[in-house]
Amino acid sequence: MALSGLASDADLMAHAIGDLATRTGLPVAFGGYEREEAVEVTSVVGNRTAHLAGLVVRASRGLGGRAMVEKRPRLALDYKTSRHITHDYDRVILGEGISTLFAVPVLVSGVTRGILYCGSWNQLPFGENVARNAVAVANDLATELRVREEVQRRLSQLPQPESAPLIAPAAREQLRESYAELRSIAAEITDAGLRERIAGLESRLAALSREDADPHDHLDVRLSPRETDVLACAALGATNSEIAATLQLREGTVKSYLQSAMSKLDASTRHAAVAKARRAGILP
């Protein structure tokens, strides 16, 4: 099942590199994904020459190769004289005129998926805020990759609507579990654009079981995102304490969201609320 609503790998990397330059304030930024124990630079911002584009950095080699293997950021305040890295890529880095260079690995489930670099032409003090912002950009990219891959994995397990208009009970239950987990993942996301794309995928998941929705059941109900999160978990039979653990909320907060959803749906029990939400097409 194609994820047409999601950006390509290249687009994600290009966005991350642009964001890296903006958030760190450093003049040059570049990076790429890991492929077969090497990173090929595919996105560059602020470069003076054509040297950086297409650079291939091998594991353990140079600053980025070391960050790749050690799975932690590495800094060279004076790249030319650094004794802590190999100098395989001096022709490219020094040819670009870079003096200070910072390399940050993009880690997804503990695996290095790429390297982001940012640097300056002169040896400048490297503040904690710069490092923190660079790591935040790498974490944002890692989150996007993790979420997209989880969504793709789960969607690939679901029946195609054109080939299976009537979803079997077991498949429907899997769909509902996927929907609930996707919402719990989305709750961790702070990037508005990514949340919007995930919301579109959630709608597609809910639409797969719309044949059960009553076209005459036009409930004028708008649940908040958290009310929907809680109700989606309750639909799987989770207790308040289990929902709280899943969504990282207090149990009392879960109870409040659930009661609010029940009130909006005019339901006296959580089971009735789930049933009404499904008939109205709010939940799959």
N, C-alpha and C positions, 0 to 999 in steps of 0.2 A: 504494500500500500504506500504510494508516494506521499512524501511529506512536502507538498508544494508550498505550504505556508512558511517553511523554514528556510533560512539563508544557507547557501552553500558553504563548504569548509573555507573556500577562498574568501568569501564575503565576511565570514566571521573573523578570520585572521586580519583582513584589511581593516575592519572596524576596530579590532583590538589594538592594532598598531597606531591607528589614528588617535584612539582614546589614550594610549600610552604616552604619546607625545604631548597631548593636551594636558593630561593630569600630572605629569612629572615636570613639564616645562622645559625638558631637555630638547635640544635642537634636532637630534636624529634618533629614529626608532626603527627597528626592523625585526623580523621574525618569521618563523615557519613551523611546519609540523614535523614530528618524528616519523621517519620511514626507514625501516631496516637499520636501526642503530645509527641513524644520521639525521640531521635536520637541514632541509634545503630552505633557504631564505626566499620567500615568495612575496612578501610585502615590505615596502620600505617607505619611510616618510622623512623628508628633510635631508636626503643625501646630496652630496656635491658631485659625486662621480657615479659611474655605472658599475663600480666594483662589487657592491653589496648584493645586488639582485642576482639570484642563482647560486650564491655561495652555499657550499655543502659542508657542514660541520660534523665531523665524526665524533662518536662517543669518546669521552675522556680527552679529546683534543681541544685546545684553546679554552677560552673562558666558558663558552656555551656548552662545549662537550663535557666539561667538568660539572657544570650545573645539571646537565642531563643525567649523568651517572649518580651524582651525589643527591639529586632531587631536592636541591635547596638553592637559593639565590647566591650568586657569586659576583664580587665586585673587584675591578682593577682600577684603582685611582690613577695609576700611570701605566697604561697598557704596555707601552714600549719597554719599560724596565721591570715589569712584574716577574717575580721568580716563582710564582705559584701556579703558573699555567705553561703549557707548551706554546710555542710561537709559530705554529703551522700556518696561521692565517694573517701574519704580519703584513704581507703585501697588500691584502685587501683592507684590513682595519686601519693600518697606518697610512696606506694609500688614500683612504677616505679622509684622513686627517683627524681621526678619533683619538683622544687622549684618555678620557675616563669612560669606562664601559661597565654596564650593569646587565647581568643575564639572569632571567627568572624562568624557571621551568613551569610549564603548564601541566599540573598533575590531576589526573582523573582516576579515582580509586587507587591512588598510590602509584600509578604508572605515568611516566613522562610522555606526554602527547605532543609537546612542542616546546619551543624556547622563544621568549620575548627579550629583545635587547633594547636598551636606551643608553644614549651616551652624549658626550659633549666634545667640542673641539679642543677645549683647554682643560687643564687639570684644575677642577673646581672642588670646593667642599661638597661632600655628598651627604645631604641632610637625611634625617630619619623619615621626614614626610615624603621625600622623593621615593625612598625605598618602599614605604608603606603603600603609596599610590601605585607603584609599579606592581607590587605583589597583588594588590586589589584587582588590577586589570587582568592579571594572569588568572586569579581565582574566578573572576567573572566569566572569562572565556572557558575555563574548566567546567564551570556550572552549566553554561550553555551546551557544551559538548555532552556532558553527562545526562542532562535532561533530554536532549534531542535523541540520544542513543537509547535511553530508556523508553521514550515515547515510541520510537521506531520499532524497538523490540516488541513492545506490547501490541502496537497496532498490527504488526506482521502476524501475530497469533490470532487476530480476530477474523471472523468470516467476512468475505467481500459481500457487500449488500447486493450487488447485481447477480452474484452466483448463489447467494443464500438469503433470499428476502425474509425467510422465516428462520430466526436464530434459535438453535436448540437450547434447552434449559441450561446445560452445562456451559455452553459458549456464552450465553447471556450472563451467567454468574461471573465468568472470567472477565467479560466486558465491564461489569460493575466493579469488580476488584481493581481493574486497570484504571477505571475512572477515578476511584477513590484514592488510589496511590498517586496518580498524576496530580490530583488536587493537593495532596500533601507535599509533593515535590514542588509544585508551583508556589506553595505558601512560603518557601524558603527564598524565592527569587525577589530581588529588589528592583531589577531592571524592568522598567515599564514596557519597553518594546517586547522583551521576551515574554513577559506575563501576558501581553496581548496575543502573541502567537500561540502560547499554550492554551489560552482561553478558546481560541479558534479550534484547536485540536480537541478540547474537552467537548465543544459543541458537536463536533463530528462524531465523537464516541457516543454521546447521548442520542444523536440522530440515528445511529445504527439500530436502535431498538424502538424507534418512534412508531412502528406499526401497532404497538400496544397503546399509544397515546390516543385519548378520546378527542376527536376533532371538535366535539361539542362541549368539551370540558375546558372552557376558557377562564381559568383562574387568573385573576388580575393580581398576581403575587410576584414580588421581587424580593428574593432572599439576598442577604449580604454575602460576600465571598466566604466569610467564616461560617455563617449559618449553613451555607451549601456544603462546605468542607465537613462540618460536624454531621450533617444529615447524611452525607455520602458514606461516612464511616459507620454511622448508626445503621444504615441500610444493609451493611454486611454483618450485623449482629454484634458489633463491638460495644462493650460497656463504656460508661463515661470515663472510667480510669484508663481504659485501653485507648480511647479516642484522645484523651489528654496526652498520653505518652506519644502517640503517633503525630499529633499536631503541635507538640511542645507547648501545651496550654495547661493552666490550672484546671483541676476537675470542676471546681465551682464555675469557672468561665465556660467550660463545655456545657454544663447544665443550663447556664443562662442563654447561650446561643441556641441550644436545643429547644428550650421553652419558647424563645422568640420565634423560631421557625414554626413550631407547632401552632403558635397563636396566629401567625400570618396565614397558615394553611387551614386554620379552623379545624385542627385535629386535637383530639383529647389524649392520644398516645403517640409515641414515636413511630410505631408501626403504621398507624393511620396517616401520619405525616409523610412517611416514606411512600406509601401507596398513592397519596394525593399528588406528591411531587412527581412520581413516575407517570401518572395519568396526564399530568399537565406538561410533561416533557422536560421538567427541570432536572430530573435524574434519569439515568438510563435504566 
